[in-house]
Amino acid sequence: MSNTGMNMRGKITFYEEKNFQGRSYECMNDCSDMSSYLSRCQSCRVESGFFMVYDRTNYMGNQYYMKRGDYSDYQNWMGMSGVKSCRMIPMHSGQYRMKIYERESFGGQSHEMMDDCDNVMDRYRMNDCQSCNVMDGHWLMYEQPQYRGKMVYMRPGEYRSFRDMGMSGMRFMSMRRITDSCN
């Protein structure tokens, strides 16, 4: 594979010990269970692309967005028990569109978004967001305004019930597009 192809796909290396020590596992795509490669993950290095890492297998549990950089001690960059799975976020060019709904099954008040929203309550006067339809692009949804708190990665698709996805009691109060300049 050419160097250009690798950069388009993304590359992340996980290490068993802090400060990039011990056994390592290089990943360039999704990995639903890292236990067959590493006994634990204490640090990682993102060489290219964007990734979501999860503290449970099969892309479940707490999530953390990773962009290019060095993460020498997982306890300093996420309040998780360790990385158990990871998902590469494909690069997207073009417009971004997501429709958010106040209630499950696309009910109640709704708003279509094409830009980041740092506070759903202030912009749309919406107390809650319980379902959404991501039509274009990849998004991060946060439980607090100003892109704070727990986050969830949303790729194109229909999400009828966040509660049924294991996010019971979680309210999404801000949303951000994943772009080349995403922080």
Salt bridges, closest charged atoms under 4 A:
GLU16 OE2 - ARG23 NH2 3.68
GLU17 OE2 - ARG40 NH2 2.21
GLU26 OE1 - LYS11 NZ 3.29
ASP30 OD2 - ARG87 NE 3.66
GLU47 OE1 - LYS11 NZ 3.54
ASP70 OD1 - ARG45 NE 2.80
ASP73 OD2 - LYS18 NZ 3.78
GLU104 OE1 - ARG163 NH2 2.82
GLU112 OE2 - ARG97 NH1 3.27
ASP116 OD1 - ARG177 NE 2.89
ASP136 OD2 - ARG97 NE 3.03
ASP164 OD1 - ARG163 NH1 3.66
